[in-house]
Amino acid sequence: MTTNRARRAGALGGALGVLMAANLLNNRVARRWAPLTSAVATGTLVLIARGEGLTWHDLGFHGARTGAVTGGALAAGVAAVYAAGLAHPRTRALFHDERALALSRRRVLEEALVQVPFGTVLLEEVGFRGALPALLGRSLAPRAAVAASAALFGLWHVLPAMDMASANAALGRLAAGETPNEGTGRGGPVETRRLVETRRLVETGRLVETGRLVAGTVASTALAGLVFHALRHRAGLLAPALLHLATNSLGYAAARAARRLDQPSRGSASPVR
C-alpha cells in the first residue's frame, strides 16, 4: 500500500513538474519554441499516465466522431459570437488587441495555425483535461480531481496574465489619474517631490491592477477548465480542444477584422502588415 501511494505521488509530482517547466519555457524562456516544448511535454505526460496503468479512455482519447461534431458546432458558435461583436461599433472595440495587431501577417498565421494549436491547445487539453485529472483521480474522488485540475489550470495562467497587464500602457495613467508627462518638468524640490509621488502612485496602481487582472484570469480560466472538462467527459478531448482552438485562433482574425472595419471611420487607415 505504501509503495503504491509513493509511486502514485511520484507520478503526480512528475506530471506537475513537467507542466511547471513547460509553463516557464513557453512564457519566459523560449516562447517561439512553444509548439516543440508542448509536444515534448504532452508526450511525457502521456507516458507517465500510461505507465501508471491509465487507459486511453481514461485520458479522454475516445468519442472522436462525437467530439468532432460537438466541438465543430461550438467552434461555429464562437465564430458567430465574434461576428456579432464585430458588427457593432461598441463591442468591436473589445477586439482591438495590440498584441495581435502589432504582428505581421506571417506572424499572425504562425500564431493562429501553429502556436495556438500545438503550443497551447495540445498541452493544455491533454494535460489538464486528460492526464492530470486521471492521475489525481487515483487518489481523490472524481469531482475533487476535476476541481483540483481546474484550479491548477487557473494557476497555469498567472504568467500569461502578468504579461497581459505589463503590455497595457494605459494602466499607469489610469492608476495615477494623470497624463504621462504630468509633473516631469524641470524645477525645484516641489516638482521633484511631485514626480516621485506620481511615480509611486503609478507603481502602486500597476501592482493593484495587475493583481486584479491576475486574480480575475485565474478565476475565469479555472471556471473554463470545469466547462472544458464537462465537454471532455461527454465527448472526449476533441470537443474542448476544438472550442479552445476556435476561441484563441479566431481572436487573431477578429482583431484584424475589427481594425479593417474601423479604418473608414478613422479617416486614415493604418497599414496592415
TAQUI-V595485 format. One record per residue. N is the residue number from 1. PSI is psi in radians with two decimals (* if undefined). OMEGA is omega in radians with two decimals (* if undefined). Layout:
N	PSI	OMEGA
N	PSI	OMEGA
This chain:
1	-0.83	-3.14
2	-0.70	3.13
3	-0.74	3.12
4	-0.76	3.12
5	-0.74	3.14
6	-0.70	3.13
7	-0.75	3.12
8	-0.73	3.10
9	-0.67	3.11
10	-0.71	3.12
11	-0.75	3.12
12	-0.76	3.11
13	-0.68	3.09
14	-0.73	3.12
15	-0.76	3.11
16	-0.65	3.10
17	-0.71	3.10
18	-0.78	-3.13
19	-0.72	3.12
20	-0.76	-3.14
21	-0.75	3.13
22	-0.69	3.12
23	-0.80	-3.13
24	-0.78	-3.14
25	-0.77	-3.06
26	-0.45	-3.07
27	-0.28	-3.06
28	-0.64	-2.95
29	-0.92	-3.02
30	1.27	-3.03
31	-0.73	-3.12
32	-0.33	3.12
33	0.21	-3.09
34	-0.71	3.13
35	-0.73	3.13
36	-0.81	3.12
37	-0.79	-3.10
38	-0.62	3.10
39	-0.77	3.12
40	-0.77	-3.13
41	-0.72	3.12
42	-0.80	3.10
43	-0.69	3.13
44	-0.74	3.12
45	-0.72	3.11
46	-0.73	3.11
47	-0.74	3.12
48	-0.82	-3.11
49	-0.78	3.13
50	-0.59	3.09
51	-0.41	3.09
52	0.07	3.09
53	0.14	3.12
54	2.45	-3.10
55	2.95	3.07
56	-0.62	3.10
57	-0.71	3.09
58	-0.57	-3.09
59	-0.04	3.09
60	0.09	3.13
61	1.32	3.13
62	2.92	3.07
63	0.79	-3.09
64	-0.75	-3.10
65	-0.82	3.11
66	-0.69	3.13
67	-0.69	-3.14
68	-0.75	-3.13
69	-0.84	-3.13
70	-0.86	-3.14
71	-0.67	3.11
72	-0.72	3.11
73	-0.72	3.12
74	-0.67	3.09
75	-0.71	3.08
76	-0.63	3.08
77	-0.71	3.09
78	-0.78	3.13
79	-0.70	3.14
80	-0.72	3.12
81	-0.77	3.10
82	-0.75	3.14
83	-0.72	3.11
84	-0.70	3.11
85	-0.65	3.13
86	-0.44	-3.07
87	-0.37	-3.10
88	2.23	-3.09
89	-0.64	-3.09
90	-0.72	3.14
91	-0.35	3.14
92	-0.56	-3.13
93	-0.44	-3.14
94	-0.33	-3.09
95	-0.05	-3.13
96	1.39	-3.14
97	1.93	-3.08
98	-0.40	3.10
99	-0.44	3.05
100	-0.69	-3.07
101	-0.42	-3.12
102	-0.14	-3.08
103	2.65	3.01
104	2.92	3.10
105	-0.72	-3.12
106	-0.74	-3.13
107	-0.60	3.09
108	-0.77	3.10
109	-0.68	3.11
110	-0.77	-3.14
111	-0.84	-3.03
112	-0.62	-3.01
113	-0.28	-3.11
114	-1.01	-3.05
115	-0.80	-3.11
116	-0.94	-3.09
117	-0.72	-3.04
118	-0.43	3.14
119	-0.36	-3.09
120	-1.10	-2.98
121	-0.79	-3.08
122	-0.96	-3.08
123	-0.75	-3.08
124	-0.68	-3.13
125	-0.85	3.13
126	-0.66	-3.10
127	-0.94	-2.98
128	-0.28	3.06
129	-0.20	-3.12
130	-1.39	-2.98
131	-0.85	-3.03
132	-0.89	3.10
133	-0.55	3.11
134	-0.74	3.11
135	-0.74	3.11
136	-0.58	-3.12
137	-0.20	3.08
138	-0.26	3.13
139	-0.35	-3.10
140	2.86	3.01
141	2.66	-3.08
142	-0.83	-3.12
143	-0.66	3.11
144	-0.66	3.12
145	-0.74	3.13
146	-0.76	-3.14
147	-0.73	3.13
148	-0.72	3.12
149	-0.70	3.12
150	-0.70	3.11
151	-0.73	3.10
152	-0.58	3.07
153	-0.65	3.06
154	-0.80	3.13
155	-0.50	3.09
156	-0.46	-3.05
157	0.20	3.11
158	-0.88	-3.12
159	-0.80	3.07
160	-0.64	3.13
161	-0.66	3.09
162	-0.67	3.08
163	-0.70	3.13
164	-0.73	-3.12
165	-0.76	-3.11
166	-0.38	3.14
167	-0.17	-3.10
168	1.81	-3.07
169	-0.31	-3.08
170	-0.20	-3.07
171	-0.79	-3.12
172	-0.77	-3.14
173	-0.72	3.14
174	-0.68	-3.12
175	-0.74	-3.11
176	-0.35	-3.11
177	0.44	-3.09
178	2.88	3.07
179	2.76	-3.06
180	-0.57	-3.06
181	0.12	-3.11
182	2.35	3.10
183	0.32	-3.09
184	0.16	-3.13
185	2.92	3.09
186	2.74	3.08
187	-2.83	-3.01
188	-2.81	-3.04
189	-0.48	3.14
190	-0.82	3.12
191	-0.64	3.11
192	-0.76	3.13
193	-0.68	3.11
194	-0.71	3.13
195	-0.77	3.13
196	-0.75	-3.13
197	-0.70	3.11
198	-0.79	3.12
199	-0.67	3.13
200	-0.75	3.12
201	-0.73	-3.14
202	-0.82	-3.12
203	-0.72	3.11
204	-0.76	3.11
205	-0.68	3.11
206	-0.73	3.13
207	-0.76	-3.13
208	-0.84	-3.12
209	-0.69	3.10
210	-0.75	3.11
211	-0.73	3.12
212	-0.75	-3.13
213	-0.77	-3.14
214	-0.79	-3.14
215	-0.76	3.12
216	-0.70	3.13
217	-0.75	3.12
218	-0.80	-3.12
219	-0.79	-3.09
220	-0.66	-3.14
221	-0.51	3.04
222	-0.72	3.08
223	-0.73	3.08
224	-0.62	3.11
225	-0.67	3.10
226	-0.74	3.12
227	-0.79	3.14
228	-0.65	3.13
229	-0.62	3.08
230	-0.69	3.08
231	-0.76	3.13
232	-0.66	-3.14
233	-0.63	-3.08
234	-0.61	-2.98
235	0.26	3.12
236	3.10	-3.06
237	-0.46	-3.05
238	-0.61	-3.10
239	-0.98	3.11
240	-0.52	3.13
241	-0.74	3.13
242	-0.68	3.09
243	-0.79	3.12
244	-0.80	-3.13
245	-0.79	-3.14
246	-0.76	-3.12
247	-0.78	-3.08
248	-0.89	-3.04
249	-0.72	-3.14
250	-0.31	3.08
251	-0.61	3.11
252	-0.76	3.11
253	-0.66	3.14
254	-0.68	3.12
255	-0.77	3.11
256	-0.74	-3.14
257	-0.69	3.13
258	-0.73	3.13
259	-0.75	3.14
260	-0.73	-3.12
261	-0.54	-3.12
262	-0.24	-3.07
263	-0.79	-3.14
264	-0.66	-3.11
265	-0.28	-3.14
266	-0.10	3.05
267	-0.84	-3.14
268	2.20	-3.07
269	2.33	3.04
270	2.55	-3.08
271	2.43	3.06
272	2.09	-3.07
273	*	*
